[in-house]
Amino acid sequence: MTREEALDNLKAHSAHVRGLAARALGDVGRRSDLPRLRKVQREETVTYVNYALQETIRRLTHEQAPAPSTDEADVVSDDVRKQIYGKAMEWITGFLLHEISSPIGLVRLAAKRELGERWEGSGTQKHLESVTRVFDAIEVLKNAASVPRPQEFDLSALVDELLDDYGPEIREWISTIGARPFVIKSDPSLVRMVAVNGIRNAVEAQQAASELQNSHAVTISWGDSDVDYWLAVMDHGAGLTGPIETAFEVGNSTKKDHIGFGLSIARQAVETMIGSLTLEPAKQGGALYTARWRK
């Protein structure tokens, strides 16, 4: 791609073409292109294209960051590492959604036309719906890696809202412990991702347990310290099996019909808020899910 073609393609409708142009200008662009590149970068809404423009601008202005020594790399804080990982996660999920989800939609449309009445209940429908669920999860994962948008909200009310999704036969064995109201300043969408996963996993673990449920089979608690907020969910189900860390890997699930994104999404959401998520055996059996994030 020539310099002139790349500059023209910065205005292309396709984000893929704009991304190629942005990267090409890192090699063929000139310093005189910087004002135009900075203007385009300020207006670009697709994350991975924006990052490509940032890198090209850095290269053209000769702001080459020196490679850190081993000692320097070792002192990078965990917070910074989490932020870098979050940016990478947002970039790759954004790329997947933009470049692949549209063709999948076209495949679905073509399959419905070609199969006609045979579409409903077909293997093609089943497999495409499975792929669609994966891409829905990827979109949530992308949102979990986005920049937090803090606002004041009542965490206790959020928990109650999530529990409203369960019927009375389940609600009777879920207890909550925490101040009411409990107003915090954080990103409610990210906190929701964390709470949804913890509650869902605890309820499913308890439902799978053979013993009768009691009023404290699942306990949800919350609070804060001088520096952070926390939310914990404990169940008395069968407990954890295998290495705990593998449970956080994308696509890893031991449950039927689960695609294995839940814990990955929850951890990314917590880390985006500069926090941590742990999963450990509960003292009296079952599992304890604890999220902490910075005030």
SEDREN-566911 format. One record per residue (C-alpha): residue number from 1; residue in one letter; x negated, y negated, z negated. Coordinates in steps of 0.5 Angstrom, whole numbers, plus 500, padded with zeros to 3 digits. Layout:
<gunu:NUM; zavo:a; east:X; north:Y; up:Z>
...
***
This chain:
<gunu:1; zavo:m; east:500; north:500; up:500>
<gunu:2; zavo:t; east:497; north:493; up:502>
<gunu:3; zavo:r; east:497; north:487; up:497>
<gunu:4; zavo:e; east:502; north:484; up:502>
<gunu:5; zavo:e; east:507; north:490; up:501>
<gunu:6; zavo:a; east:506; north:491; up:494>
<gunu:7; zavo:l; east:508; north:484; up:493>
<gunu:8; zavo:d; east:514; north:484; up:497>
<gunu:9; zavo:n; east:516; north:491; up:493>
<gunu:10; zavo:l; east:516; north:488; up:487>
<gunu:11; zavo:k; east:523; north:485; up:489>
<gunu:12; zavo:a; east:525; north:492; up:491>
<gunu:13; zavo:h; east:532; north:495; up:488>
<gunu:14; zavo:s; east:529; north:502; up:487>
<gunu:15; zavo:a; east:525; north:501; up:480>
<gunu:16; zavo:h; east:521; north:507; up:483>
<gunu:17; zavo:v; east:518; north:503; up:488>
<gunu:18; zavo:r; east:517; north:497; up:484>
<gunu:19; zavo:g; east:513; north:501; up:479>
<gunu:20; zavo:l; east:509; north:504; up:485>
<gunu:21; zavo:a; east:508; north:496; up:487>
<gunu:22; zavo:a; east:506; north:494; up:480>
<gunu:23; zavo:r; east:500; north:500; up:480>
<gunu:24; zavo:a; east:498; north:498; up:487>
<gunu:25; zavo:l; east:497; north:491; up:485>
<gunu:26; zavo:g; east:492; north:493; up:480>
<gunu:27; zavo:d; east:487; north:495; up:485>
<gunu:28; zavo:v; east:489; north:491; up:491>
<gunu:29; zavo:g; east:492; north:485; up:487>
<gunu:30; zavo:r; east:488; north:478; up:486>
<gunu:31; zavo:r; east:487; north:473; up:480>
<gunu:32; zavo:s; east:492; north:468; up:484>
<gunu:33; zavo:d; east:497; north:473; up:484>
<gunu:34; zavo:l; east:497; north:473; up:476>
<gunu:35; zavo:p; east:503; north:467; up:476>
<gunu:36; zavo:r; east:507; north:471; up:480>
<gunu:37; zavo:l; east:506; north:478; up:476>
<gunu:38; zavo:r; east:507; north:475; up:470>
<gunu:39; zavo:k; east:514; north:472; up:472>
<gunu:40; zavo:v; east:516; north:479; up:475>
<gunu:41; zavo:q; east:514; north:482; up:468>
<gunu:42; zavo:r; east:518; north:477; up:464>
<gunu:43; zavo:e; east:524; north:479; up:468>
<gunu:44; zavo:e; east:523; north:486; up:469>
<gunu:45; zavo:t; east:528; north:491; up:465>
<gunu:46; zavo:v; east:526; north:498; up:466>
<gunu:47; zavo:t; east:521; north:500; up:461>
<gunu:48; zavo:y; east:516; north:504; up:465>
<gunu:49; zavo:v; east:515; north:498; up:471>
<gunu:50; zavo:n; east:514; north:493; up:465>
<gunu:51; zavo:y; east:508; north:497; up:462>
<gunu:52; zavo:a; east:505; north:498; up:469>
<gunu:53; zavo:l; east:506; north:490; up:470>
<gunu:54; zavo:q; east:503; north:489; up:464>
<gunu:55; zavo:e; east:497; north:494; up:465>
<gunu:56; zavo:t; east:496; north:490; up:472>
<gunu:57; zavo:i; east:496; north:483; up:469>
<gunu:58; zavo:r; east:491; north:486; up:464>
<gunu:59; zavo:r; east:486; north:489; up:469>
<gunu:60; zavo:l; east:487; north:482; up:474>
<gunu:61; zavo:t; east:485; north:478; up:468>
<gunu:62; zavo:h; east:479; north:482; up:466>
<gunu:63; zavo:e; east:482; north:484; up:459>
<gunu:64; zavo:q; east:478; north:490; up:459>
<gunu:65; zavo:a; east:479; north:493; up:452>
<gunu:66; zavo:p; east:472; north:496; up:450>
<gunu:67; zavo:a; east:473; north:504; up:448>
<gunu:68; zavo:p; east:473; north:504; up:441>
<gunu:69; zavo:s; east:468; north:508; up:437>
<gunu:70; zavo:t; east:469; north:515; up:434>
<gunu:71; zavo:d; east:469; north:511; up:427>
<gunu:72; zavo:e; east:474; north:505; up:430>
<gunu:73; zavo:a; east:479; north:510; up:432>
<gunu:74; zavo:d; east:479; north:514; up:425>
<gunu:75; zavo:v; east:481; north:507; up:422>
<gunu:76; zavo:v; east:487; north:506; up:426>
<gunu:77; zavo:s; east:493; north:506; up:422>
<gunu:78; zavo:d; east:499; north:512; up:422>
<gunu:79; zavo:d; east:504; north:506; up:423>
<gunu:80; zavo:v; east:500; north:504; up:429>
<gunu:81; zavo:r; east:499; north:511; up:432>
<gunu:82; zavo:k; east:507; north:512; up:431>
<gunu:83; zavo:q; east:508; north:505; up:435>
<gunu:84; zavo:i; east:504; north:507; up:440>
<gunu:85; zavo:y; east:507; north:514; up:441>
<gunu:86; zavo:g; east:514; north:511; up:441>
<gunu:87; zavo:k; east:512; north:507; up:447>
<gunu:88; zavo:a; east:510; north:513; up:450>
<gunu:89; zavo:m; east:516; north:516; up:449>
<gunu:90; zavo:e; east:520; north:511; up:451>
<gunu:91; zavo:w; east:517; north:510; up:457>
<gunu:92; zavo:i; east:517; north:517; up:459>
<gunu:93; zavo:t; east:524; north:518; up:457>
<gunu:94; zavo:g; east:526; north:512; up:461>
<gunu:95; zavo:f; east:522; north:515; up:467>
<gunu:96; zavo:l; east:526; north:522; up:467>
<gunu:97; zavo:l; east:533; north:518; up:466>
<gunu:98; zavo:h; east:532; north:514; up:472>
<gunu:99; zavo:e; east:528; north:518; up:477>
<gunu:100; zavo:i; east:532; north:525; up:476>
<gunu:101; zavo:s; east:539; north:524; up:473>
<gunu:102; zavo:s; east:542; north:521; up:479>
<gunu:103; zavo:p; east:539; north:527; up:484>
<gunu:104; zavo:i; east:543; north:531; up:478>
<gunu:105; zavo:g; east:549; north:528; up:479>
<gunu:106; zavo:l; east:549; north:528; up:487>
<gunu:107; zavo:v; east:548; north:536; up:486>
<gunu:108; zavo:r; east:554; north:536; up:481>
<gunu:109; zavo:l; east:558; north:533; up:486>
<gunu:110; zavo:a; east:556; north:537; up:492>
<gunu:111; zavo:a; east:557; north:543; up:488>
<gunu:112; zavo:k; east:564; north:541; up:486>
<gunu:113; zavo:r; east:565; north:540; up:494>
<gunu:114; zavo:e; east:562; north:546; up:496>
<gunu:115; zavo:l; east:565; north:551; up:491>
<gunu:116; zavo:g; east:572; north:548; up:491>
<gunu:117; zavo:e; east:577; north:552; up:487>
<gunu:118; zavo:r; east:571; north:556; up:485>
<gunu:119; zavo:w; east:568; north:551; up:481>
<gunu:120; zavo:e; east:571; north:551; up:474>
<gunu:121; zavo:g; east:568; north:557; up:470>
<gunu:122; zavo:s; east:563; north:558; up:475>
<gunu:123; zavo:g; east:555; north:559; up:473>
<gunu:124; zavo:t; east:553; north:553; up:477>
<gunu:125; zavo:q; east:558; north:549; up:473>
<gunu:126; zavo:k; east:555; north:552; up:466>
<gunu:127; zavo:h; east:548; north:551; up:468>
<gunu:128; zavo:l; east:549; north:544; up:471>
<gunu:129; zavo:e; east:553; north:542; up:464>
<gunu:130; zavo:s; east:547; north:545; up:460>
<gunu:131; zavo:v; east:542; north:540; up:464>
<gunu:132; zavo:t; east:547; north:534; up:463>
<gunu:133; zavo:r; east:547; north:536; up:455>
<gunu:134; zavo:v; east:539; north:536; up:456>
<gunu:135; zavo:f; east:539; north:529; up:459>
<gunu:136; zavo:d; east:544; north:526; up:454>
<gunu:137; zavo:a; east:539; north:528; up:449>
<gunu:138; zavo:i; east:534; north:525; up:453>
<gunu:139; zavo:e; east:538; north:518; up:453>
<gunu:140; zavo:v; east:539; north:519; up:445>
<gunu:141; zavo:l; east:531; north:520; up:445>
<gunu:142; zavo:k; east:529; north:514; up:449>
<gunu:143; zavo:n; east:534; north:510; up:444>
<gunu:144; zavo:a; east:531; north:512; up:438>
<gunu:145; zavo:a; east:524; north:510; up:441>
<gunu:146; zavo:s; east:527; north:503; up:443>
<gunu:147; zavo:v; east:525; north:497; up:439>
<gunu:148; zavo:p; east:529; north:496; up:432>
<gunu:149; zavo:r; east:534; north:491; up:432>
<gunu:150; zavo:p; east:535; north:490; up:424>
<gunu:151; zavo:q; east:542; north:487; up:421>
<gunu:152; zavo:e; east:545; north:488; up:415>
<gunu:153; zavo:f; east:550; north:494; up:414>
<gunu:154; zavo:d; east:553; north:498; up:408>
<gunu:155; zavo:l; east:549; north:505; up:408>
<gunu:156; zavo:s; east:555; north:508; up:404>
<gunu:157; zavo:a; east:560; north:506; up:409>
<gunu:158; zavo:l; east:556; north:509; up:415>
<gunu:159; zavo:v; east:555; north:516; up:411>
<gunu:160; zavo:d; east:563; north:516; up:410>
<gunu:161; zavo:e; east:564; north:514; up:417>
<gunu:162; zavo:l; east:560; north:520; up:419>
<gunu:163; zavo:l; east:564; north:525; up:414>
<gunu:164; zavo:d; east:570; north:523; up:417>
<gunu:165; zavo:d; east:568; north:527; up:423>
<gunu:166; zavo:y; east:569; north:533; up:419>
<gunu:167; zavo:g; east:576; north:536; up:416>
<gunu:168; zavo:p; east:578; north:537; up:409>
<gunu:169; zavo:e; east:576; north:544; up:408>
<gunu:170; zavo:i; east:569; north:542; up:409>
<gunu:171; zavo:r; east:569; north:535; up:406>
<gunu:172; zavo:e; east:571; north:538; up:399>
<gunu:173; zavo:w; east:564; north:542; up:399>
<gunu:174; zavo:i; east:560; north:535; up:401>
<gunu:175; zavo:s; east:558; north:531; up:395>
<gunu:176; zavo:t; east:555; north:524; up:396>
<gunu:177; zavo:i; east:551; north:520; up:391>
<gunu:178; zavo:g; east:549; north:513; up:391>
<gunu:179; zavo:a; east:551; north:506; up:390>
<gunu:180; zavo:r; east:557; north:503; up:393>
<gunu:181; zavo:p; east:557; north:499; up:397>
<gunu:182; zavo:f; east:549; north:499; up:399>
<gunu:183; zavo:v; east:548; north:494; up:404>
<gunu:184; zavo:i; east:541; north:494; up:407>
<gunu:185; zavo:k; east:538; north:491; up:413>
<gunu:186; zavo:s; east:536; north:496; up:418>
<gunu:187; zavo:d; east:538; north:498; up:425>
<gunu:188; zavo:p; east:544; north:501; up:424>
<gunu:189; zavo:s; east:544; north:505; up:431>
<gunu:190; zavo:l; east:537; north:508; up:429>
<gunu:191; zavo:v; east:539; north:510; up:421>
<gunu:192; zavo:r; east:546; north:513; up:424>
<gunu:193; zavo:m; east:541; north:518; up:429>
<gunu:194; zavo:v; east:538; north:520; up:422>
<gunu:195; zavo:a; east:544; north:521; up:418>
<gunu:196; zavo:v; east:548; north:525; up:423>
<gunu:197; zavo:n; east:542; north:530; up:424>
<gunu:198; zavo:g; east:541; north:531; up:417>
<gunu:199; zavo:i; east:549; north:532; up:415>
<gunu:200; zavo:r; east:550; north:536; up:421>
<gunu:201; zavo:n; east:544; north:541; up:420>
<gunu:202; zavo:a; east:546; north:542; up:413>
<gunu:203; zavo:v; east:554; north:543; up:414>
<gunu:204; zavo:e; east:552; north:548; up:419>
<gunu:205; zavo:a; east:547; north:552; up:415>
<gunu:206; zavo:q; east:552; north:552; up:409>
<gunu:207; zavo:q; east:557; north:555; up:414>
<gunu:208; zavo:a; east:553; north:560; up:416>
<gunu:209; zavo:a; east:552; north:562; up:409>
<gunu:210; zavo:s; east:555; north:568; up:406>
<gunu:211; zavo:e; east:557; north:566; up:399>
<gunu:212; zavo:l; east:563; north:561; up:397>
<gunu:213; zavo:q; east:562; north:554; up:398>
<gunu:214; zavo:n; east:563; north:550; up:392>
<gunu:215; zavo:s; east:564; north:542; up:391>
<gunu:216; zavo:h; east:556; north:541; up:391>
<gunu:217; zavo:a; east:554; north:546; up:397>
<gunu:218; zavo:v; east:552; north:540; up:401>
<gunu:219; zavo:t; east:549; north:533; up:397>
<gunu:220; zavo:i; east:548; north:527; up:401>
<gunu:221; zavo:s; east:544; north:521; up:397>
<gunu:222; zavo:w; east:541; north:515; up:398>
<gunu:223; zavo:g; east:537; north:509; up:395>
<gunu:224; zavo:d; east:531; north:505; up:395>
<gunu:225; zavo:s; east:524; north:503; up:392>
<gunu:226; zavo:d; east:520; north:496; up:392>
<gunu:227; zavo:v; east:518; north:498; up:399>
<gunu:228; zavo:d; east:523; north:502; up:403>
<gunu:229; zavo:y; east:530; north:505; up:404>
<gunu:230; zavo:w; east:531; north:513; up:403>
<gunu:231; zavo:l; east:537; north:518; up:405>
<gunu:232; zavo:a; east:537; north:525; up:403>
<gunu:233; zavo:v; east:541; north:531; up:405>
<gunu:234; zavo:m; east:541; north:538; up:401>
<gunu:235; zavo:d; east:544; north:544; up:403>
<gunu:236; zavo:h; east:544; north:551; up:399>
<gunu:237; zavo:g; east:544; north:555; up:406>
<gunu:238; zavo:a; east:539; north:561; up:408>
<gunu:239; zavo:g; east:533; north:556; up:408>
<gunu:240; zavo:l; east:528; north:555; up:413>
<gunu:241; zavo:t; east:524; north:560; up:417>
<gunu:242; zavo:g; east:518; north:560; up:420>
<gunu:243; zavo:p; east:513; north:554; up:421>
<gunu:244; zavo:i; east:517; north:547; up:419>
<gunu:245; zavo:e; east:513; north:543; up:423>
<gunu:246; zavo:t; east:515; north:547; up:430>
<gunu:247; zavo:a; east:522; north:545; up:428>
<gunu:248; zavo:f; east:521; north:538; up:430>
<gunu:249; zavo:e; east:518; north:540; up:437>
<gunu:250; zavo:v; east:523; north:538; up:443>
<gunu:251; zavo:g; east:527; north:543; up:445>
<gunu:252; zavo:n; east:526; north:548; up:439>
<gunu:253; zavo:s; east:532; north:551; up:436>
<gunu:254; zavo:t; east:534; north:557; up:433>
<gunu:255; zavo:k; east:541; north:556; up:433>
<gunu:256; zavo:k; east:546; north:558; up:439>
<gunu:257; zavo:d; east:548; north:553; up:444>
<gunu:258; zavo:h; east:543; north:548; up:441>
<gunu:259; zavo:i; east:538; north:544; up:446>
<gunu:260; zavo:g; east:533; north:543; up:440>
<gunu:261; zavo:f; east:533; north:535; up:440>
<gunu:262; zavo:g; east:536; north:533; up:434>
<gunu:263; zavo:l; east:530; north:533; up:429>
<gunu:264; zavo:s; east:526; north:530; up:435>
<gunu:265; zavo:i; east:531; north:525; up:435>
<gunu:266; zavo:a; east:531; north:524; up:428>
<gunu:267; zavo:r; east:524; north:523; up:427>
<gunu:268; zavo:q; east:523; north:519; up:433>
<gunu:269; zavo:a; east:528; north:514; up:430>
<gunu:270; zavo:v; east:525; north:514; up:423>
<gunu:271; zavo:e; east:518; north:513; up:426>
<gunu:272; zavo:t; east:521; north:507; up:430>
<gunu:273; zavo:m; east:523; north:504; up:423>
<gunu:274; zavo:i; east:516; north:505; up:421>
<gunu:275; zavo:g; east:518; north:511; up:416>
<gunu:276; zavo:s; east:517; north:518; up:415>
<gunu:277; zavo:l; east:522; north:525; up:416>
<gunu:278; zavo:t; east:521; north:531; up:412>
<gunu:279; zavo:l; east:524; north:538; up:412>
<gunu:280; zavo:e; east:522; north:542; up:406>
<gunu:281; zavo:p; east:525; north:548; up:402>
<gunu:282; zavo:a; east:530; north:546; up:396>
<gunu:283; zavo:k; east:528; north:548; up:389>
<gunu:284; zavo:q; east:534; north:552; up:389>
<gunu:285; zavo:g; east:535; north:555; up:396>
<gunu:286; zavo:g; east:537; north:552; up:402>
<gunu:287; zavo:a; east:533; north:546; up:405>
<gunu:288; zavo:l; east:532; north:538; up:403>
<gunu:289; zavo:y; east:532; north:533; up:409>
<gunu:290; zavo:t; east:529; north:527; up:407>
<gunu:291; zavo:a; east:528; north:520; up:411>
<gunu:292; zavo:r; east:524; north:514; up:408>
<gunu:293; zavo:w; east:523; north:508; up:412>
<gunu:294; zavo:r; east:520; north:501; up:411>
<gunu:295; zavo:k; east:525; north:495; up:408>
***
